[in-house]
Amino acid sequence: MTAALTAAAGVASGVLTLAPGAAHAGFFIPKDIIMVMGTWTPDERTAEVAYGFTRDVSGSIAFVRRFDDLHGGRNRERTDLVMAQGAHLLLRHRTPGGIGNAYVYGGPLAARFADRGDTRYGVHVGLWADYETRWIYTRASHHAYRYAGRSRNETVLQGMLAPYAADYDDIASWGGVQLKKKSGQSQLEVTPYLRFFSKRWWVDAGVSVNRQNRNDLFINFMHTF
Amino acid sequence: MKNTLRAIRSPRIAAAALTAFALATGAAWAETVKVTVDGMVCAFCAGSIEKKMKANKETADVFVSLENKIVAVAEKPGMKLDDALLRKQIADAGYEVKGIERVPQSIAEIRASVRGK
């Protein structure tokens, strides 16, 4: 398993280098499954590899490159984060046509400030709840970071609808909206997006409609092994 | 005649007669394990179930239907999947087995019947 994680971390690093990056795995990762994720926005690029240790416990390593607006957006500060994460499934609730989950996740992080050249350490913790059927997907999550005397919070709400109930061999198409509120940002990011989903991969793509400083393209990628 | 009918009613003799008939006619004797999985709505989680099933040495083929919430597993000739193992593997994927039955259908027949609905 160590070898598998090492190999997967290498793949994740490659994703970070070649494309732009991956996301945070708050969600359920089945036992013995490796998941590689990437997310790209103008503000954040992440690459993450996660592994399901048991039905309820997964772990991941994430590499995050973050750009924060300084002085009203005239300058940008680049921070590179390496985050280890453990996720625990608190609740799994099945209904005849759907399934709901609640997770807690968190772990240590190291933050390197590109301009200052120094590295600081901190922690991050999050809560994630989702419910899905073959027609709808809803998610609420909150992620808090504490490092270098900084406190960052991100709250995300997502809602998606499927125009048709895809079966296992089909490519599922979803349309939805993501609402994201970050600490230090006065405006709520509203991002309509599309998701294409198949057995072992999905891709999200959307554009924020009211980003403060720029149109915010959002691309998310996931693949399982 | 009565003795013949009595003999056919015996499960062992009936099974032996059926096997002999299948061998004699060269017919393929297809039996598939059909697992009904509660709450299986997500292709991602179903994908992990399929991966587990395919990794079993007894497995010849797997078919998953979210519409019918079934995972159908064809066994290799002469091999038999353990129901307890199937339940555990599906539980590890985060789901619960509602029922396991062995049906006299091939994967292709199950797939065709599901798609024909």
Interface residues (C-beta under 8 A of the other chain):
Chain A: F28 P30 K31 D32 I33 T54 R55 L89 R92 R94 T95 P96 G97 G98 I99 E132 T133 R134 A165 A166 D167 Y168 D169 A172 F197 S198 K199 R200 W202 T224
Chain B: D38 G39 V41 C42 A43 F44 C45 A46 G47 S48 E50 K51 K52 V64 S65 L66 E67 A91 D92 A93 G94 Y95 E96
